Amino acid sequence: MSTIVDDLDTRLGARLKIERETRGWSLTNLAQRSGVSRAMINKVERGEASPTASLLGRLSGAFGLTLSTLLARTETTRAGRLVRAGDQLRWTDPATGYTRRQIAPAPGSDLPLDLVEVALPAGAAVSFPATAYAFVRQLIWVLDGTLTFIEGDTVHTLAAGDCLELGPPRDCTFRNDKKRPCRYAVVILRQAQ
């Protein structure tokens, strides 16, 4: 694994521990709230395991944070209002190759939305629990390829240019059934807490 990825895993593990301890939660409390085992949380917090997108979705949902907010809190610098493409936080799911790039807002901004670009490899699928969406509104806009989005029991097939406003929070899956990558943007509007 590269030093950059190792560094991100270490920072992410430290951020998860800070979020947990700030709330006064034990590993057991977080495990119960997220459905992630204590052993796995402990490994991730120590930087000994690279968390998957689904695992991070469950943990961020337990904290009442979006995945974008959790990842943004791992940033060590504040970039001002302009974030150059090369400085935007990128994270890759070690299980699926799903890659997300935090386009906006800049670290430290109080703008109540997130703009994320996702590249989903051919044949890959990533699932998130409803708890990860309980406090946000979202739009999915397909930029390239075809995305199968499963929202509870409803299946949406989205082609390039299609945009879907998500309904009430439900377990969901982003799936690429095609033989080429799919690229989409997620716009997340955080509700006041």
KOLLUMVO-467750 format. One record per residue: residue number from 0; residue in three letters; chain; x, y, z of N, C-alpha, C in turn. Coordinates in steps of 0.1 Angstrom, whole numbers, padded with zeros to 4 digits. Layout:
<rs>
   i  aa ch   n_x   n_y   n_z  ca_x  ca_y  ca_z   c_x   c_y   c_z
 NUM ala  A     X     Y     Z     X     Y     Z     X     Y     Z
...
</rs>
This chain:
<rs>
   i  aa ch   n_x   n_y   n_z  ca_x  ca_y  ca_z   c_x   c_y   c_z
   0 met  A  0009 -0012  0000  0000  0000  0000  0009  0012  0000
   1 ser  A  0005  0023 -0007  0013  0035 -0008  0013  0043  0006
   2 thr  A  0023  0051  0007  0024  0059  0019  0012  0069  0020
   3 ile  A  0007  0074  0009 -0004  0083  0009 -0017  0076  0014
   4 val  A -0019  0064  0009 -0031  0057  0014 -0030  0053  0028
   5 asp  A -0017  0048  0032 -0015  0045  0046 -0018  0057  0055
   6 asp  A -0013  0069  0051 -0015  0081  0058 -0030  0084  0060
   7 leu  A -0037  0083  0049 -0052  0086  0049 -0059  0076  0059
   8 asp  A -0055  0063  0058 -0061  0053  0067 -0057  0056  0082
   9 thr  A -0045  0061  0084 -0041  0065  0098 -0049  0077  0103
  10 arg  A -0050  0087  0094 -0058  0099  0098 -0073  0096  0100
  11 leu  A -0078  0087  0091 -0092  0083  0092 -0095  0076  0105
  12 gly  A -0086  0066  0108 -0087  0059  0121 -0087  0068  0133
  13 ala  A -0078  0078  0132 -0077  0087  0143 -0090  0096  0144
  14 arg  A -0095  0100  0133 -0108  0108  0132 -0119  0100  0138
  15 leu  A -0120  0087  0134 -0131  0078  0140 -0130  0078  0155
  16 lys  A -0118  0076  0160 -0116  0075  0174 -0120  0088  0181
  17 ile  A -0116  0100  0175 -0120  0113  0180 -0135  0114  0181
  18 glu  A -0142  0110  0170 -0156  0112  0169 -0163  0103  0180
  19 arg  A -0158  0091  0182 -0163  0082  0192 -0161  0087  0206
  20 glu  A -0149  0091  0209 -0145  0096  0222 -0152  0109  0226
  21 thr  A -0154  0118  0216 -0161  0131  0218 -0175  0128  0223
  22 arg  A -0181  0117  0218 -0195  0114  0222 -0195  0106  0235
  23 gly  A -0183  0102  0240 -0182  0095  0253 -0186  0080  0250
  24 trp  A -0185  0075  0238 -0189  0061  0235 -0177  0052  0236
  25 ser  A -0179  0040  0241 -0169  0029  0241 -0170  0023  0227
  26 leu  A -0160  0014  0224 -0161  0006  0212 -0174 -0002  0211
  27 thr  A -0178 -0007  0223 -0191 -0015  0223 -0203 -0006  0219
  28 asn  A -0203  0006  0224 -0214  0016  0221 -0214  0018  0206
  29 leu  A -0203  0021  0200 -0202  0024  0185 -0206  0011  0178
  30 ala  A -0201  0000  0182 -0204 -0013  0175 -0220 -0015  0175
  31 gln  A -0226 -0013  0187 -0241 -0015  0187 -0248 -0005  0179
  32 arg  A -0244  0007  0178 -0250  0018  0170 -0248  0016  0155
  33 ser  A -0237  0010  0151 -0233  0010  0137 -0235 -0004  0131
  34 gly  A -0235 -0015  0139 -0236 -0028  0134 -0222 -0033  0129
  35 val  A -0212 -0026  0132 -0198 -0030  0129 -0192 -0036  0141
  36 ser  A -0184 -0047  0139 -0179 -0054  0151 -0168 -0045  0158
  37 arg  A -0167 -0047  0171 -0157 -0040  0180 -0144 -0042  0174
  38 ala  A -0141 -0055  0170 -0127 -0058  0165 -0124 -0050  0153
  39 met  A -0134 -0049  0144 -0131 -0041  0131 -0129 -0027  0134
  40 ile  A -0138 -0021  0143 -0136 -0007  0146 -0123 -0004  0152
  41 asn  A -0118 -0013  0161 -0105 -0012  0168 -0094 -0012  0157
  42 lys  A -0095 -0021  0148 -0084 -0022  0137 -0084 -0010  0129
  43 val  A -0096 -0005  0125 -0097  0007  0117 -0091  0019  0125
  44 glu  A -0095  0021  0137 -0090  0032  0145 -0075  0032  0147
  45 arg  A -0069  0020  0147 -0054  0019  0148 -0047  0020  0135
  46 gly  A -0055  0021  0124 -0049  0022  0111 -0044  0008  0106
  47 glu  A -0049 -0003  0111 -0045 -0016  0108 -0053 -0022  0097
  48 ala  A -0065 -0016  0094 -0074 -0021  0083 -0079 -0009  0075
  49 ser  A -0080 -0011  0062 -0086 -0001  0053 -0101 -0003  0053
  50 pro  A -0108  0007  0058 -0123  0005  0058 -0129  0006  0044
  51 thr  A -0140 -0002  0043 -0147 -0002  0030 -0157  0010  0030
  52 ala  A -0162  0013  0019 -0173  0024  0018 -0185  0020  0026
  53 ser  A -0189  0008  0025 -0201  0004  0033 -0198  0005  0048
  54 leu  A -0187  0001  0053 -0183  0002  0067 -0183  0017  0071
  55 leu  A -0177  0025  0063 -0176  0039  0067 -0190  0046  0067
  56 gly  A -0199  0041  0058 -0213  0046  0057 -0220  0042  0070
  57 arg  A -0218  0030  0075 -0224  0026  0088 -0219  0034  0100
  58 leu  A -0206  0036  0100 -0200  0044  0111 -0204  0058  0111
  59 ser  A -0203  0064  0099 -0207  0079  0098 -0222  0080  0102
  60 gly  A -0230  0071  0097 -0244  0072  0101 -0246  0071  0116
  61 ala  A -0239  0062  0122 -0240  0061  0137 -0236  0074  0144
  62 phe  A -0227  0082  0138 -0222  0094  0144 -0232  0106  0140
  63 gly  A -0241  0103  0131 -0250  0114  0126 -0243  0123  0116
  64 leu  A -0233  0118  0109 -0225  0125  0099 -0227  0119  0086
  65 thr  A -0225  0127  0075 -0224  0122  0062 -0210  0116  0060
  66 leu  A -0209  0107  0051 -0196  0101  0047 -0186  0112  0043
  67 ser  A -0192  0122  0035 -0184  0133  0031 -0178  0141  0043
  68 thr  A -0187  0144  0053 -0182  0151  0064 -0172  0144  0072
  69 leu  A -0174  0131  0074 -0164  0123  0081 -0150  0123  0074
  70 leu  A -0150  0121  0060 -0138  0122  0053 -0132  0136  0053
  71 ala  A -0140  0146  0052 -0135  0160  0052 -0128  0163  0066
  72 arg  A -0133  0157  0076 -0127  0160  0089 -0114  0153  0091
  73 thr  A -0110  0145  0082 -0096  0139  0082 -0086  0148  0076
  74 glu  A -0091  0158  0069 -0081  0168  0063 -0073  0175  0073
  75 thr  A -0061  0177  0070 -0052  0184  0080 -0050  0199  0077
  76 thr  A -0054  0203  0065 -0052  0217  0061 -0065  0224  0057
  77 arg  A -0065  0237  0059 -0077  0244  0054 -0072  0251  0042
  78 ala  A -0079  0250  0031 -0075  0255  0018 -0081  0268  0014
  79 gly  A -0090  0274  0022 -0097  0286  0018 -0109  0282  0009
  80 arg  A -0114  0292  0001 -0126  0289 -0007 -0123  0281 -0019
  81 leu  A -0110  0282 -0025 -0107  0275 -0037 -0099  0262 -0034
  82 val  A -0104  0251 -0039 -0097  0239 -0037 -0094  0233 -0051
  83 arg  A -0081  0233 -0055 -0077  0229 -0068 -0079  0214 -0069
  84 ala  A -0081  0210 -0082 -0085  0196 -0084 -0075  0186 -0078
  85 gly  A -0062  0189 -0079 -0052  0181 -0073 -0052  0180 -0058
  86 asp  A -0058  0190 -0051 -0059  0190 -0037 -0072  0185 -0031
  87 gln  A -0081  0181 -0040 -0094  0175 -0035 -0092  0161 -0029
  88 leu  A -0098  0159 -0018 -0097  0146 -0011 -0102  0135 -0020
  89 arg  A -0094  0125 -0022 -0098  0113 -0030 -0097  0101 -0020
  90 trp  A -0107  0092 -0021 -0106  0080 -0013 -0111  0068 -0021
  91 thr  A -0104  0057 -0020 -0108  0045 -0028 -0111  0034 -0018
  92 asp  A -0123  0028 -0021 -0128  0016 -0013 -0119  0004 -0016
  93 pro  A -0112 -0001 -0007 -0103 -0013 -0010 -0110 -0025 -0014
  94 ala  A -0123 -0026 -0011 -0130 -0038 -0015 -0135 -0038 -0029
  95 thr  A -0139 -0026 -0034 -0146 -0025 -0047 -0139 -0017 -0058
  96 gly  A -0129 -0008 -0053 -0123  0001 -0063 -0131  0014 -0065
  97 tyr  A -0143  0015 -0058 -0151  0026 -0058 -0143  0038 -0054
  98 thr  A -0142  0049 -0061 -0134  0061 -0058 -0143  0073 -0057
  99 arg  A -0141  0080 -0046 -0149  0092 -0044 -0140  0104 -0042
 100 arg  A -0144  0115 -0048 -0136  0127 -0048 -0145  0138 -0042
 101 gln  A -0140  0144 -0031 -0148  0155 -0025 -0144  0168 -0033
 102 ile  A -0154  0173 -0041 -0152  0184 -0049 -0154  0197 -0041
 103 ala  A -0165  0197 -0033 -0168  0209 -0025 -0176  0205 -0013
 104 pro  A -0176  0212 -0002 -0170  0225  0000 -0155  0223  0003
 105 ala  A -0148  0234  0005 -0134  0234  0009 -0134  0230  0024
 106 pro  A -0123  0224  0028 -0122  0220  0042 -0123  0232  0051
 107 gly  A -0131  0231  0062 -0133  0242  0071 -0145  0251  0067
 108 ser  A -0151  0249  0055 -0162  0257  0051 -0175  0254  0059
 109 asp  A -0184  0263  0061 -0196  0260  0067 -0208  0259  0057
 110 leu  A -0205  0258  0044 -0215  0256  0034 -0222  0243  0037
 111 pro  A -0235  0243  0037 -0243  0231  0042 -0245  0221  0031
 112 leu  A -0236  0220  0021 -0238  0209  0011 -0224  0203  0008
 113 asp  A -0225  0191  0002 -0213  0184 -0003 -0216  0181 -0017
 114 leu  A -0205  0182 -0025 -0205  0178 -0039 -0194  0168 -0041
 115 val  A -0198  0155 -0044 -0189  0144 -0045 -0190  0138 -0059
 116 glu  A -0178  0135 -0065 -0178  0127 -0077 -0174  0113 -0074
 117 val  A -0181  0103 -0079 -0178  0089 -0077 -0176  0082 -0090
 118 ala  A -0165  0074 -0090 -0163  0065 -0101 -0165  0050 -0096
 119 leu  A -0175  0044 -0102 -0178  0030 -0098 -0174  0020 -0109
 120 pro  A -0164  0012 -0106 -0159  0002 -0116 -0170 -0007 -0121
 121 ala  A -0168 -0012 -0133 -0177 -0022 -0139 -0179 -0034 -0130
 122 gly  A -0191 -0038 -0128 -0195 -0049 -0119 -0194 -0047 -0104
 123 ala  A -0191 -0034 -0100 -0190 -0031 -0086 -0203 -0027 -0080
 124 ala  A -0205 -0029 -0067 -0217 -0024 -0060 -0212 -0020 -0046
 125 val  A -0218 -0009 -0041 -0216 -0004 -0028 -0229 -0001 -0021
 126 ser  A -0231 -0006 -0009 -0244 -0005 -0002 -0241  0004  0011
 127 phe  A -0252  0012  0014 -0252  0020  0026 -0265  0018  0033
 128 pro  A -0264  0019  0047 -0277  0017  0055 -0285  0031  0055
 129 ala  A -0297  0030  0057 -0306  0041  0058 -0301  0052  0068
 130 thr  A -0294  0047  0079 -0289  0056  0089 -0279  0066  0083
 131 ala  A -0273  0063  0072 -0263  0072  0066 -0270  0084  0059
 132 tyr  A -0283  0083  0058 -0291  0093  0050 -0302  0099  0059
 133 ala  A -0302  0096  0071 -0313  0101  0080 -0314  0116  0082
 134 phe  A -0303  0123  0079 -0302  0137  0082 -0297  0145  0070
 135 val  A -0299  0140  0058 -0295  0147  0046 -0306  0146  0035
 136 arg  A -0305  0154  0025 -0312  0153  0013 -0302  0151  0002
 137 gln  A -0305  0143 -0008 -0295  0140 -0018 -0300  0140 -0032
 138 leu  A -0292  0143 -0042 -0294  0141 -0056 -0283  0133 -0062
 139 ile  A -0286  0124 -0071 -0276  0116 -0078 -0277  0120 -0093
 140 trp  A -0266  0125 -0098 -0266  0129 -0112 -0255  0121 -0120
 141 val  A -0260  0112 -0129 -0250  0104 -0136 -0243  0112 -0147
 142 leu  A -0230  0111 -0147 -0222  0119 -0156 -0218  0111 -0168
 143 asp  A -0215  0098 -0166 -0211  0089 -0177 -0214  0074 -0173
 144 gly  A -0219  0067 -0183 -0222  0053 -0180 -0236  0051 -0175
 145 thr  A -0239  0040 -0169 -0252  0036 -0164 -0251  0032 -0150
 146 leu  A -0259  0037 -0141 -0259  0034 -0127 -0273  0027 -0123
 147 thr  A -0272  0016 -0117 -0284  0010 -0111 -0284  0014 -0096
 148 phe  A -0294  0021 -0092 -0295  0026 -0078 -0307  0019 -0072
 149 ile  A -0305  0012 -0061 -0315  0005 -0054 -0318  0012 -0041
 150 glu  A -0330  0017 -0040 -0335  0025 -0029 -0346  0018 -0022
 151 gly  A -0342  0010 -0011 -0352  0002 -0005 -0356 -0009 -0015
 152 asp  A -0369 -0010 -0018 -0373 -0020 -0028 -0374 -0015 -0042
 153 thr  A -0371 -0002 -0044 -0373  0004 -0057 -0359  0004 -0065
 154 val  A -0360  0000 -0077 -0348  0000 -0085 -0349  0011 -0096
 155 his  A -0338  0019 -0096 -0338  0030 -0106 -0326  0027 -0116
 156 thr  A -0328  0027 -0129 -0317  0026 -0138 -0315  0040 -0144
 157 leu  A -0303  0046 -0141 -0300  0059 -0145 -0289  0059 -0156
 158 ala  A -0291  0067 -0167 -0282  0068 -0178 -0275  0082 -0177
 159 ala  A -0265  0084 -0184 -0258  0097 -0184 -0267  0108 -0186
 160 gly  A -0266  0118 -0177 -0275  0130 -0177 -0287  0129 -0168
 161 asp  A -0291  0117 -0164 -0302  0115 -0155 -0299  0120 -0141
 162 cys  A -0309  0125 -0135 -0307  0130 -0121 -0319  0125 -0112
 163 leu  A -0316  0120 -0101 -0326  0114 -0092 -0325  0121 -0078
 164 glu  A -0336  0126 -0073 -0337  0131 -0060 -0341  0119 -0051
 165 leu  A -0333  0116 -0041 -0336  0105 -0032 -0348  0108 -0023
 166 gly  A -0356  0098 -0020 -0367  0099 -0011 -0363  0098  0003
 167 pro  A -0373  0093  0011 -0370  0091  0026 -0359  0081  0027
 168 pro  A -0351  0082  0038 -0340  0073  0040 -0344  0059  0040
 169 arg  A -0336  0051  0032 -0338  0037  0030 -0324  0031  0028
 170 asp  A -0323  0018  0031 -0310  0011  0027 -0309  0013  0012
 171 cys  A -0297  0015  0007 -0295  0017 -0007 -0282  0010 -0012
 172 thr  A -0282  0008 -0025 -0271  0002 -0032 -0268  0009 -0045
 173 phe  A -0256  0013 -0047 -0251  0019 -0060 -0245  0007 -0067
 174 arg  A -0250  0004 -0079 -0245 -0008 -0086 -0242 -0005 -0100
 175 asn  A -0231 -0010 -0105 -0227 -0008 -0120 -0228 -0022 -0126
 176 asp  A -0238 -0025 -0133 -0240 -0038 -0140 -0234 -0038 -0154
 177 lys  A -0228 -0028 -0158 -0222 -0027 -0172 -0208 -0031 -0172
 178 lys  A -0202 -0031 -0184 -0188 -0036 -0185 -0178 -0024 -0186
 179 arg  A -0183 -0012 -0183 -0174 -0001 -0183 -0178  0008 -0171
 180 pro  A -0168  0016 -0166 -0170  0023 -0154 -0182  0033 -0155
 181 cys  A -0188  0036 -0144 -0198  0046 -0143 -0193  0058 -0134
 182 arg  A -0196  0070 -0138 -0192  0082 -0131 -0205  0090 -0127
 183 tyr  A -0206  0093 -0115 -0218  0101 -0111 -0214  0111 -0100
 184 ala  A -0223  0121 -0099 -0221  0131 -0088 -0232  0130 -0078
 185 val  A -0228  0132 -0066 -0238  0132 -0055 -0238  0146 -0049
 186 val  A -0250  0152 -0048 -0251  0165 -0041 -0259  0162 -0028
 187 ile  A -0252  0166 -0017 -0258  0163 -0004 -0261  0176  0003
 188 leu  A -0273  0178  0006 -0277  0190  0014 -0279  0186  0029
 189 arg  A -0270  0191  0037 -0271  0187  0051 -0282  0196  0058
 190 gln  A -0290  0189  0066 -0300  0196  0073 -0295  0202  0086
 191 ala  A -0300  0213  0091 -0296  0219  0103 -0297  0209  0114
 192 gln  A -0287  0208  0123 -0288  0198  0134 -0289  0205  0147
</rs>
